[in-house]
Amino acid sequence: MSEEQKDRDIAECQISAQSCDCESSFHHPHVNIGKITAEVPVVLAELSLHLNVNAIIKFPEPVLEIKDIKKSVKLTQCRLLLPANQLFVKGFVRKNIQYAAPCPEIEMHSDKSVASDIHSYTVDVPFQCVTEIKKFLTCPVMPEINKRYNFDFHVSKPMHCGFPEKDELQSNDLSQFHQESMQHYNKLPFCELISSRIIEWAEAIDRRPLPNCSPIGEGVFTKLEEKMVLELVIKVLQKQQIRVSSTTNDHDDCFDCD
């Protein structure tokens, strides 16, 4: 490779992108004027659910004390059963528990001190409930039922021997099958989790003193009983066709959010 080529490669490697300010201006969108039919998610109901959850958490090692617990709610199922108006909710609370565990590798505990490590343990606490939606903000579109209809054609056949020649067998044709079927592909209601609130009380149920000599009041446990009051705000939606009406396409429709 020549020296000129090497210098060109070094120069290309040293090139970097730099950010700069750029100006923007409002672009007025095109809006159809008149009465328009649109399919949009419509809010059927907004519910506040209250659940009581009780769980036993088992740690993989002895725990000296809990330092912090981070929690987040995750929904795995939220299904509205029509036309019964029953809402099935299922999910779990993800808990990341930070705790101190005795560590004799650092220093063996004595009657005045306990050495420990900070560990974390993540566990999912499941919950589920069923509630009835008694009041809708918007009535749901009920599912259409699939239908099937069987039909036959009239046929006439000569009778077998032993019957007069003028007699005929009048019936449907068993060698043929005729059917009309109709399937409806309904819009399934779905949910959005708006907010969650957790009030909890955690208590060790198998706490015992440290073996041999240890400071007063120090001990370890491996089982934690969790009592939680879980409050969820859930929005139930369904895609529906609605009529949207507009008469103008003016710039006055824009707002300054400041």
Backbone as CSV, one residue per row, in Angstrom:
resi,resn,N_x,N_y,N_z,CA_x,CA_y,CA_z,C_x,C_y,C_z
1,MET,0.858,-1.199,0.000,0.000,0.000,0.000,0.890,1.242,0.000
2,SER,0.569,2.208,-0.838,1.390,3.415,-0.976,1.163,4.351,0.196
3,GLU,2.086,5.285,0.378,1.959,6.257,1.453,0.747,7.155,1.248
4,GLU,0.446,7.455,-0.016,-0.718,8.306,-0.304,-2.021,7.610,0.116
5,GLN,-2.090,6.289,-0.160,-3.275,5.525,0.219,-3.409,5.462,1.735
6,LYS,-2.276,5.273,2.433,-2.310,5.230,3.897,-2.790,6.552,4.469
7,ASP,-2.290,7.681,3.905,-2.730,8.999,4.397,-4.216,9.199,4.167
8,ARG,-4.734,8.685,3.012,-6.164,8.836,2.716,-7.001,8.013,3.702
9,ASP,-6.552,6.809,4.041,-7.282,5.974,5.000,-7.296,6.612,6.379
10,ILE,-6.187,7.202,6.800,-6.141,7.858,8.102,-7.084,9.055,8.137
11,ALA,-7.116,9.808,7.021,-8.004,10.974,6.958,-9.467,10.550,7.031
12,GLU,-9.826,9.430,6.356,-11.200,8.956,6.400,-11.577,8.488,7.793
13,CYS,-10.661,7.882,8.524,-10.943,7.420,9.873,-11.164,8.577,10.836
14,GLN,-10.578,9.722,10.548,-10.683,10.867,11.443,-11.941,11.698,11.200
15,ILE,-12.691,11.361,10.143,-13.922,12.095,9.848,-14.998,11.686,10.842
16,SER,-15.674,12.661,11.463,-16.744,12.389,12.418,-17.892,13.340,12.165
17,ALA,-19.092,12.865,12.495,-20.290,13.681,12.301,-20.445,14.646,13.461
18,GLN,-20.835,15.874,13.164,-21.074,16.885,14.179,-22.530,17.323,14.108
19,SER,-23.156,17.441,15.272,-24.542,17.885,15.314,-24.611,19.396,15.221
20,CYS,-25.670,19.889,14.617,-25.871,21.325,14.485,-27.355,21.617,14.628
21,ASP,-27.682,22.832,14.943,-29.072,23.245,15.079,-29.708,23.411,13.706
22,CYS,-30.972,23.037,13.614,-31.713,23.243,12.379,-33.093,23.774,12.735
23,GLU,-33.633,24.589,11.875,-34.931,25.206,12.105,-36.037,24.367,11.504
24,SER,-37.194,24.422,12.137,-38.367,23.712,11.638,-39.534,24.677,11.552
25,SER,-40.427,24.405,10.647,-41.637,25.217,10.481,-42.840,24.291,10.438
26,PHE,-43.970,24.838,10.804,-45.189,24.031,10.856,-45.647,23.685,9.450
27,HIS,-45.966,22.404,9.264,-46.519,21.939,7.996,-47.976,21.595,8.228
28,HIS,-48.860,22.333,7.578,-50.289,22.134,7.783,-50.724,20.834,7.128
29,PRO,-51.279,19.872,7.910,-51.650,18.583,7.323,-52.920,18.694,6.484
30,HIS,-53.038,17.760,5.563,-54.261,17.695,4.763,-55.333,16.957,5.551
31,VAL,-56.496,17.558,5.685,-57.597,16.983,6.451,-58.826,16.924,5.555
32,ASN,-59.431,15.741,5.508,-60.673,15.613,4.743,-61.816,16.306,5.469
33,ILE,-62.575,17.075,4.753,-63.672,17.842,5.329,-64.991,17.127,5.031
34,GLY,-65.862,17.118,6.031,-67.173,16.503,5.862,-67.389,15.395,6.870
35,LYS,-68.342,14.550,6.566,-68.659,13.429,7.446,-67.879,12.202,6.984
36,ILE,-67.014,11.739,7.860,-66.106,10.649,7.523,-66.328,9.502,8.510
37,THR,-66.332,8.285,8.019,-66.408,7.103,8.874,-64.994,6.599,9.132
38,ALA,-64.635,6.501,10.405,-63.295,6.072,10.796,-63.393,4.908,11.776
39,GLU,-62.385,4.061,11.756,-62.302,2.964,12.722,-61.181,3.287,13.706
40,VAL,-61.556,3.518,14.960,-60.607,3.948,15.982,-60.871,3.180,17.275
41,PRO,-59.871,3.083,18.149,-60.122,2.489,19.479,-61.051,3.379,20.294
42,VAL,-62.108,2.802,20.796,-63.105,3.513,21.595,-63.029,2.998,23.031
43,VAL,-63.081,3.909,24.001,-63.014,3.532,25.414,-64.365,2.964,25.839
44,LEU,-64.371,1.690,26.230,-65.601,1.072,26.722,-65.809,1.347,28.200
45,ALA,-64.720,1.263,28.982,-64.825,1.463,30.431,-63.438,1.756,30.974
46,GLU,-63.420,2.450,32.089,-62.180,2.694,32.833,-62.438,2.261,34.278
47,LEU,-61.689,1.277,34.736,-61.967,0.623,36.005,-60.813,0.795,36.972
48,SER,-61.155,0.840,38.248,-60.172,0.795,39.329,-60.366,-0.522,40.067
49,LEU,-59.377,-1.398,39.985,-59.450,-2.717,40.594,-58.662,-2.743,41.900
50,HIS,-59.201,-3.409,42.901,-58.536,-3.571,44.195,-58.357,-5.067,44.445
51,LEU,-57.104,-5.478,44.600,-56.791,-6.885,44.807,-55.976,-7.044,46.083
52,ASN,-56.232,-8.116,46.794,-55.456,-8.483,47.972,-54.600,-9.696,47.628
53,VAL,-53.290,-9.574,47.819,-52.352,-10.612,47.434,-51.550,-11.029,48.657
54,ASN,-51.423,-12.340,48.856,-50.625,-12.888,49.947,-49.681,-13.926,49.361
55,ALA,-48.377,-13.800,49.647,-47.396,-14.707,49.059,-46.277,-14.966,50.055
56,ILE,-45.644,-16.138,49.909,-44.476,-16.515,50.687,-43.274,-16.531,49.742
57,ILE,-42.252,-15.760,50.063,-41.030,-15.693,49.255,-39.922,-16.427,50.002
58,LYS,-39.302,-17.396,49.322,-38.209,-18.168,49.912,-36.892,-17.746,49.270
59,PHE,-35.944,-17.354,50.084,-34.639,-16.911,49.603,-33.694,-18.102,49.466
60,PRO,-32.738,-18.010,48.545,-31.797,-19.124,48.357,-30.701,-19.176,49.412
61,GLU,-30.646,-18.209,50.310,-29.611,-18.161,51.336,-30.150,-17.383,52.533
62,PRO,-29.496,-17.474,53.686,-29.941,-16.696,54.845,-29.823,-15.193,54.591
63,VAL,-30.827,-14.460,55.057,-30.899,-13.013,54.858,-30.758,-12.322,56.209
64,LEU,-29.872,-11.339,56.246,-29.685,-10.582,57.476,-30.742,-9.482,57.601
65,GLU,-30.944,-8.721,56.512,-31.974,-7.676,56.503,-32.278,-7.269,55.076
66,ILE,-33.490,-6.745,54.856,-33.915,-6.240,53.551,-33.464,-4.787,53.430
67,LYS,-32.798,-4.477,52.309,-32.322,-3.110,52.083,-33.296,-2.299,51.220
68,ASP,-33.851,-2.932,50.198,-34.761,-2.204,49.307,-35.532,-3.216,48.473
69,ILE,-36.755,-2.840,48.057,-37.584,-3.668,47.173,-38.127,-2.772,46.062
70,LYS,-37.784,-3.098,44.818,-38.316,-2.388,43.668,-39.404,-3.247,43.040
71,LYS,-40.531,-2.620,42.719,-41.705,-3.364,42.251,-42.226,-2.774,40.944
72,SER,-42.745,-3.650,40.108,-43.427,-3.233,38.887,-44.520,-4.239,38.563
73,VAL,-45.664,-3.740,38.087,-46.818,-4.580,37.761,-46.799,-4.901,36.279
74,LYS,-47.034,-6.167,35.948,-47.085,-6.611,34.558,-48.361,-7.423,34.355
75,LEU,-49.149,-7.044,33.355,-50.363,-7.779,33.009,-50.050,-8.808,31.933
76,THR,-50.525,-10.024,32.137,-50.374,-11.074,31.136,-51.695,-11.395,30.444
77,GLN,-52.807,-11.020,31.060,-54.122,-11.267,30.448,-55.112,-10.224,30.948
78,CYS,-55.872,-9.678,30.016,-56.970,-8.771,30.360,-58.024,-8.957,29.276
79,ARG,-59.015,-9.777,29.563,-59.950,-10.207,28.541,-61.380,-9.943,28.988
80,LEU,-62.121,-9.205,28.163,-63.531,-8.931,28.409,-64.361,-9.994,27.709
81,LEU,-65.140,-10.730,28.486,-65.982,-11.802,27.956,-67.367,-11.245,27.665
82,LEU,-67.685,-11.145,26.382,-68.990,-10.652,25.940,-69.856,-11.831,25.533
83,PRO,-71.188,-11.756,25.757,-71.957,-10.646,26.334,-72.126,-10.724,27.851
84,ALA,-71.290,-11.508,28.548,-71.436,-11.650,29.998,-70.890,-10.436,30.757
85,ASN,-70.094,-9.587,30.064,-69.520,-8.372,30.665,-68.590,-8.681,31.845
86,GLN,-67.937,-9.829,31.798,-66.988,-10.216,32.838,-65.573,-9.950,32.339
87,LEU,-64.781,-9.253,33.189,-63.405,-8.918,32.834,-62.457,-9.818,33.624
88,PHE,-61.643,-10.601,32.899,-60.664,-11.492,33.504,-59.293,-10.813,33.443
89,VAL,-58.684,-10.644,34.614,-57.391,-9.968,34.707,-56.396,-10.914,35.363
90,LYS,-55.220,-11.016,34.762,-54.175,-11.888,35.300,-52.824,-11.225,35.056
91,GLY,-51.917,-11.388,36.000,-50.586,-10.813,35.858,-49.713,-11.173,37.040
92,PHE,-48.658,-10.379,37.229,-47.767,-10.615,38.353,-47.063,-9.319,38.727
93,VAL,-46.601,-9.292,39.966,-45.799,-8.170,40.456,-44.339,-8.618,40.460
94,ARG,-43.535,-7.961,39.675,-42.099,-8.272,39.648,-41.416,-7.544,40.799
95,LYS,-40.756,-8.310,41.644,-40.077,-7.753,42.813,-38.580,-8.016,42.707
96,ASN,-37.806,-6.960,42.779,-36.365,-7.082,42.891,-35.971,-6.682,44.314
97,ILE,-35.563,-7.681,45.092,-35.292,-7.489,46.520,-33.787,-7.403,46.729
98,GLN,-33.335,-6.299,47.256,-31.934,-6.141,47.632,-31.808,-6.399,49.133
99,TYR,-30.868,-7.269,49.491,-30.763,-7.667,50.891,-29.297,-7.887,51.262
100,ALA,-29.055,-7.860,52.569,-27.724,-8.135,53.109,-27.694,-9.572,53.608
101,ALA,-26.661,-10.322,53.188,-26.488,-11.712,53.600,-25.176,-11.838,54.365
102,PRO,-25.163,-12.559,55.490,-23.908,-12.732,56.245,-22.828,-13.345,55.365
103,CYS,-21.609,-12.850,55.508,-20.489,-13.317,54.697,-19.307,-13.638,55.614
104,PRO,-19.222,-14.876,56.074,-18.094,-15.230,56.933,-16.760,-15.208,56.198
105,GLU,-16.785,-15.216,54.838,-15.531,-15.136,54.098,-14.828,-13.809,54.337
106,ILE,-15.634,-12.740,54.564,-15.032,-11.436,54.862,-14.521,-11.407,56.296
107,GLU,-15.389,-11.757,57.194,-15.024,-11.782,58.618,-16.079,-12.598,59.365
108,MET,-15.642,-13.431,60.249,-16.564,-14.212,61.065,-17.261,-13.289,62.050
109,HIS,-18.601,-13.413,62.160,-19.323,-12.521,63.045,-18.933,-12.783,64.501
110,SER,-19.060,-11.725,65.273,-18.734,-11.801,66.694,-19.866,-11.177,67.487
111,ASP,-19.654,-10.971,68.776,-20.700,-10.368,69.591,-20.816,-8.868,69.383
112,LYS,-19.950,-8.304,68.504,-19.986,-6.857,68.265,-20.145,-6.481,66.796
113,SER,-19.972,-7.428,65.879,-20.024,-7.084,64.460,-20.496,-8.272,63.630
114,VAL,-21.073,-7.922,62.450,-21.493,-8.920,61.462,-21.095,-8.407,60.088
115,ALA,-20.268,-9.157,59.366,-19.895,-8.801,57.993,-20.941,-9.375,57.029
116,SER,-21.272,-8.600,55.983,-22.307,-9.043,55.047,-22.018,-8.547,53.648
117,ASP,-22.645,-9.221,52.674,-22.625,-8.832,51.264,-24.010,-8.347,50.860
118,ILE,-24.059,-7.458,49.862,-25.335,-7.002,49.312,-25.648,-7.849,48.085
119,HIS,-26.769,-8.563,48.141,-27.237,-9.392,47.035,-28.613,-8.914,46.585
120,SER,-29.062,-9.463,45.467,-30.422,-9.165,44.989,-31.089,-10.452,44.536
121,TYR,-32.411,-10.466,44.676,-33.201,-11.655,44.323,-34.479,-11.155,43.664
122,THR,-34.737,-11.630,42.436,-35.919,-11.215,41.675,-36.936,-12.341,41.653
123,VAL,-38.169,-12.011,41.982,-39.233,-13.015,42.050,-40.519,-12.398,41.512
124,ASP,-41.362,-13.228,40.892,-42.663,-12.803,40.375,-43.765,-13.306,41.299
125,VAL,-44.596,-12.377,41.769,-45.734,-12.723,42.634,-46.999,-12.640,41.780
126,PRO,-47.650,-13.775,41.475,-48.810,-13.751,40.568,-50.076,-13.253,41.257
127,PHE,-50.995,-12.751,40.440,-52.324,-12.361,40.913,-53.315,-12.559,39.772
128,GLN,-54.589,-12.703,40.126,-55.652,-12.793,39.130,-56.992,-12.486,39.792
129,CYS,-57.924,-11.978,39.006,-59.255,-11.672,39.517,-60.234,-11.597,38.361
130,VAL,-61.518,-11.670,38.696,-62.602,-11.541,37.729,-63.591,-10.517,38.275
131,THR,-63.957,-9.538,37.463,-64.900,-8.513,37.898,-65.916,-8.256,36.787
132,GLU,-67.058,-7.782,37.166,-68.126,-7.468,36.211,-68.126,-5.977,35.914
133,ILE,-68.194,-5.647,34.644,-68.339,-4.243,34.243,-69.826,-3.919,34.228
134,LYS,-70.251,-3.118,35.202,-71.669,-2.823,35.353,-72.093,-1.569,34.594
135,LYS,-71.113,-0.721,34.260,-71.446,0.523,33.568,-70.394,0.789,32.501
136,PHE,-70.859,0.990,31.267,-69.973,1.257,30.143,-70.011,2.743,29.787
137,LEU,-68.844,3.286,29.460,-68.798,4.637,28.906,-69.307,4.625,27.470
138,THR,-68.960,3.580,26.736,-69.459,3.349,25.386,-69.879,1.892,25.301
139,CYS,-71.024,1.635,24.725,-71.500,0.255,24.623,-70.609,-0.544,23.675
140,PRO,-70.215,-1.734,24.077,-69.390,-2.550,23.180,-70.200,-3.095,22.014
141,VAL,-69.505,-3.337,20.924,-70.133,-4.007,19.794,-70.131,-5.497,20.083
142,MET,-71.321,-6.073,20.232,-71.430,-7.474,20.593,-70.983,-8.365,19.431
143,PRO,-70.411,-9.510,19.753,-69.936,-10.393,18.675,-71.082,-11.000,17.884
144,GLU,-70.887,-11.051,16.569,-71.841,-11.721,15.694,-71.580,-13.226,15.741
145,ILE,-72.641,-14.005,15.767,-72.527,-15.454,15.892,-72.407,-16.083,14.502
146,ASN,-71.461,-17.000,14.365,-71.324,-17.732,13.109,-72.553,-18.604,12.870
147,LYS,-72.904,-18.782,11.601,-74.115,-19.523,11.257,-73.817,-20.534,10.150
148,ARG,-74.512,-21.650,10.224,-74.428,-22.675,9.185,-75.836,-23.178,8.858
149,TYR,-76.114,-23.302,7.576,-77.420,-23.772,7.122,-77.211,-24.926,6.134
150,ASN,-77.868,-26.029,6.405,-77.867,-27.157,5.476,-79.156,-27.152,4.664
151,PHE,-79.043,-27.482,3.394,-80.245,-27.547,2.563,-80.127,-28.735,1.610
152,ASP,-81.285,-29.224,1.186,-81.356,-30.396,0.308,-82.255,-30.095,-0.885
153,PHE,-82.164,-30.988,-1.866,-83.010,-30.903,-3.061,-83.900,-32.144,-3.141
154,HIS,-85.070,-31.913,-3.664,-86.038,-32.996,-3.806,-85.673,-33.864,-5.010
155,VAL,-85.729,-35.177,-4.790,-85.488,-36.119,-5.882,-86.577,-37.194,-5.846
156,SER,-86.874,-37.752,-7.027,-87.841,-38.852,-7.172,-87.128,-40.019,-7.823
157,LYS,-87.284,-41.191,-7.212,-86.643,-42.394,-7.715,-87.662,-43.519,-7.791
158,PRO,-87.486,-44.414,-8.750,-88.393,-45.578,-8.832,-88.247,-46.461,-7.601
159,MET,-89.367,-47.111,-7.248,-89.348,-47.999,-6.098,-88.723,-49.332,-6.483
160,HIS,-88.272,-50.050,-5.520,-87.700,-51.370,-5.752,-88.821,-52.353,-6.099
161,CYS,-88.396,-53.526,-6.428,-89.380,-54.553,-6.770,-90.265,-54.862,-5.566
162,GLY,-91.490,-55.176,-5.843,-92.449,-55.422,-4.779,-93.413,-54.276,-4.611
163,PHE,-93.139,-53.139,-5.329,-94.046,-51.995,-5.290,-94.625,-51.779,-6.680
164,PRO,-95.817,-51.149,-6.761,-96.371,-50.853,-8.081,-95.433,-49.961,-8.885
165,GLU,-95.469,-50.109,-10.236,-94.572,-49.347,-11.089,-94.821,-47.850,-11.029
166,LYS,-96.074,-47.474,-10.748,-96.373,-46.044,-10.713,-95.890,-45.372,-9.426
167,ASP,-95.572,-46.120,-8.393,-95.102,-45.535,-7.123,-93.657,-45.046,-7.263
168,GLU,-93.354,-43.930,-6.612,-92.009,-43.338,-6.626,-91.575,-43.009,-5.206
169,LEU,-90.279,-43.090,-5.026,-89.680,-42.702,-3.740,-89.273,-41.237,-3.825
170,GLN,-89.955,-40.404,-3.048,-89.666,-38.975,-3.041,-88.969,-38.619,-1.727
171,SER,-87.788,-38.080,-1.890,-86.978,-37.777,-0.703,-85.852,-36.831,-1.110
172,ASN,-84.897,-36.613,-0.173,-83.697,-35.860,-0.508,-82.612,-36.828,-0.970
173,ASP,-81.633,-36.282,-1.660,-80.559,-37.097,-2.218,-79.484,-37.294,-1.157
174,LEU,-79.341,-38.522,-0.658,-78.358,-38.805,0.386,-76.924,-38.812,-0.139
175,SER,-76.749,-38.784,-1.428,-75.405,-38.803,-1.994,-74.819,-37.403,-2.142
176,GLN,-75.580,-36.379,-1.775,-75.112,-35.004,-1.911,-75.238,-34.280,-0.563
177,PHE,-74.383,-33.278,-0.398,-74.415,-32.456,0.815,-74.305,-31.000,0.413
178,HIS,-75.211,-30.175,0.915,-75.260,-28.755,0.548,-75.316,-27.930,1.832
179,GLN,-74.533,-26.869,1.860,-74.463,-26.057,3.078,-74.073,-24.623,2.748
180,GLU,-74.653,-23.699,3.526,-74.245,-22.291,3.492,-73.728,-21.935,4.888
181,SER,-72.515,-21.372,4.949,-71.918,-21.008,6.236,-71.472,-19.551,6.211
182,MET,-71.527,-18.931,7.386,-71.138,-17.525,7.527,-70.280,-17.369,8.772
183,GLN,-69.108,-16.746,8.615,-68.204,-16.480,9.733,-68.045,-14.972,9.918
184,HIS,-68.043,-14.543,11.169,-67.848,-13.135,11.505,-66.518,-12.981,12.242
185,TYR,-65.725,-12.017,11.843,-64.433,-11.745,12.460,-64.581,-10.492,13.327
186,ASN,-64.991,-10.732,14.565,-65.350,-9.649,15.464,-64.112,-8.943,16.009
187,LYS,-64.311,-7.710,16.440,-63.246,-6.923,17.048,-63.156,-7.267,18.531
188,LEU,-61.996,-7.758,18.938,-61.808,-8.200,20.315,-61.455,-7.014,21.210
189,PRO,-62.180,-6.800,22.300,-61.788,-5.740,23.240,-60.411,-6.014,23.829
190,PHE,-59.687,-4.951,24.144,-58.354,-5.063,24.725,-58.204,-4.037,25.836
191,CYS,-57.105,-4.126,26.584,-56.923,-3.306,27.786,-55.616,-2.522,27.712
192,GLU,-55.577,-1.448,28.466,-54.361,-0.678,28.702,-54.232,-0.440,30.196
193,LEU,-53.045,-0.700,30.731,-52.778,-0.460,32.144,-52.402,1.006,32.320
194,ILE,-53.224,1.750,33.053,-53.021,3.191,33.215,-52.106,3.482,34.401
195,SER,-52.368,2.881,35.536,-51.540,3.134,36.718,-51.685,1.971,37.685
196,SER,-50.746,1.896,38.614,-50.788,0.863,39.649,-50.281,1.458,40.958
197,ARG,-50.810,0.952,42.047,-50.424,1.393,43.389,-50.350,0.162,44.284
198,ILE,-49.245,0.041,45.004,-49.019,-1.137,45.836,-48.764,-0.684,47.276
199,ILE,-49.540,-1.237,48.181,-49.299,-1.070,49.611,-48.938,-2.448,50.150
200,GLU,-47.755,-2.574,50.729,-47.291,-3.895,51.121,-46.769,-3.912,52.548
201,TRP,-46.794,-5.105,53.101,-46.233,-5.372,54.420,-45.495,-6.697,54.320
202,ALA,-44.187,-6.659,54.570,-43.353,-7.850,54.484,-42.833,-8.198,55.878
203,GLU,-42.913,-9.486,56.222,-42.509,-9.929,57.552,-41.810,-11.274,57.456
204,ALA,-40.638,-11.387,58.097,-39.925,-12.660,58.166,-40.664,-13.593,59.114
205,ILE,-40.841,-14.848,58.691,-41.625,-15.781,59.504,-40.762,-16.910,60.088
206,ASP,-39.479,-16.955,59.765,-38.610,-17.992,60.333,-37.279,-17.405,60.810
207,ARG,-37.348,-16.195,61.345,-36.110,-15.534,61.777,-35.556,-16.217,63.028
208,ARG,-34.247,-16.388,63.018,-33.555,-17.048,64.133,-32.235,-16.323,64.389
209,PRO,-31.704,-16.401,65.601,-30.428,-15.730,65.901,-29.282,-16.364,65.123
210,LEU,-28.255,-15.572,64.927,-27.043,-16.099,64.306,-26.423,-17.157,65.210
211,PRO,-25.805,-18.176,64.631,-25.189,-19.210,65.471,-24.002,-18.649,66.254
212,ASN,-23.733,-19.294,67.385,-22.648,-18.873,68.279,-22.913,-17.466,68.791
213,CYS,-21.884,-16.725,69.057,-22.065,-15.372,69.591,-22.361,-14.395,68.471
214,SER,-23.258,-13.431,68.742,-23.635,-12.423,67.751,-24.143,-11.198,68.487
215,PRO,-24.159,-10.036,67.807,-24.684,-8.831,68.450,-26.146,-9.006,68.854
216,ILE,-26.580,-8.264,69.832,-27.946,-8.363,70.339,-28.950,-7.991,69.240
217,GLY,-29.929,-8.845,69.045,-30.999,-8.563,68.081,-30.705,-8.986,66.659
218,GLU,-29.475,-9.404,66.358,-29.157,-9.806,64.994,-29.623,-11.234,64.744
219,GLY,-30.086,-11.498,63.506,-30.556,-12.816,63.141,-30.726,-12.930,61.638
220,VAL,-31.051,-14.119,61.167,-31.225,-14.366,59.740,-32.550,-15.094,59.510
221,PHE,-33.013,-15.033,58.270,-34.242,-15.723,57.878,-34.138,-16.103,56.408
222,THR,-35.018,-17.011,55.969,-35.074,-17.433,54.563,-36.483,-17.331,53.981
223,LYS,-37.496,-17.081,54.820,-38.874,-16.978,54.343,-39.438,-15.616,54.700
224,LEU,-40.069,-15.003,53.702,-40.664,-13.679,53.878,-42.125,-13.751,53.443
225,GLU,-43.016,-13.339,54.328,-44.442,-13.307,53.992,-44.817,-11.915,53.509
226,GLU,-45.389,-11.869,52.317,-45.760,-10.596,51.690,-47.274,-10.462,51.680
227,LYS,-47.758,-9.357,52.221,-49.174,-8.993,52.127,-49.239,-7.695,51.331
228,MET,-49.986,-7.724,50.223,-50.058,-6.566,49.341,-51.510,-6.203,49.044
229,VAL,-51.766,-4.908,49.029,-53.010,-4.360,48.489,-52.643,-3.711,47.160
230,LEU,-53.180,-4.273,46.089,-52.825,-3.833,44.742,-54.007,-3.091,44.128
231,GLU,-53.761,-1.861,43.713,-54.790,-1.041,43.065,-54.364,-0.783,41.621
232,LEU,-55.201,-1.196,40.686,-54.920,-1.039,39.260,-55.987,-0.175,38.609
233,VAL,-55.570,0.713,37.740,-56.497,1.474,36.893,-56.315,0.956,35.475
234,ILE,-57.384,0.379,34.923,-57.338,-0.278,33.617,-58.361,0.361,32.695
235,LYS,-57.944,0.590,31.466,-58.841,1.121,30.444,-59.147,-0.006,29.455
236,VAL,-60.442,-0.238,29.217,-60.891,-1.281,28.295,-61.344,-0.601,27.000
237,LEU,-60.781,-1.054,25.872,-61.066,-0.431,24.581,-61.501,-1.479,23.570
238,GLN,-62.086,-0.986,22.492,-62.476,-1.833,21.368,-62.486,-0.976,20.103
239,LYS,-61.966,-1.510,19.025,-62.016,-0.785,17.763,-63.446,-0.761,17.235
240,GLN,-63.941,0.453,16.957,-65.291,0.613,16.446,-65.297,1.642,15.316
241,GLN,-66.317,1.556,14.480,-66.499,2.551,13.431,-67.337,3.700,13.983
242,ILE,-66.826,4.923,13.837,-67.534,6.104,14.308,-67.583,7.132,13.189
243,ARG,-68.518,8.050,13.308,-68.671,9.124,12.327,-67.977,10.374,12.847
244,VAL,-67.016,10.876,12.052,-66.285,12.094,12.394,-66.709,13.177,11.423
245,SER,-67.038,14.341,11.964,-67.511,15.439,11.125,-66.619,16.650,11.314
246,SER,-66.174,17.253,10.223,-65.390,18.486,10.271,-65.867,19.399,9.148
247,THR,-65.830,20.701,9.434,-66.313,21.680,8.449,-65.222,22.599,7.951
248,THR,-64.073,22.643,8.678,-63.003,23.550,8.271,-61.671,22.814,8.321
249,ASN,-60.704,23.425,7.651,-59.331,22.928,7.673,-58.400,24.107,7.937
250,ASP,-58.739,24.862,8.999,-58.030,26.111,9.267,-56.813,25.865,10.140
251,HIS,-55.889,26.837,10.103,-54.719,26.816,10.976,-55.107,27.114,12.414
252,ASP,-56.312,27.613,12.643,-56.732,27.944,14.007,-56.908,26.697,14.862
253,ASP,-56.909,25.506,14.233,-57.062,24.278,14.995,-55.810,23.910,15.782
254,CYS,-54.703,24.607,15.548,-53.450,24.289,16.227,-53.386,25.055,17.543
255,PHE,-52.724,24.446,18.528,-52.658,25.026,19.864,-51.196,25.166,20.298
256,ASP,-50.945,26.174,21.075,-49.631,26.372,21.672,-49.665,25.745,23.054
257,CYS,-48.928,24.636,23.228,-48.986,23.897,24.487,-48.230,24.580,25.608
258,ASP,-47.472,25.632,25.315,-46.754,26.352,26.375,-47.717,27.184,27.212
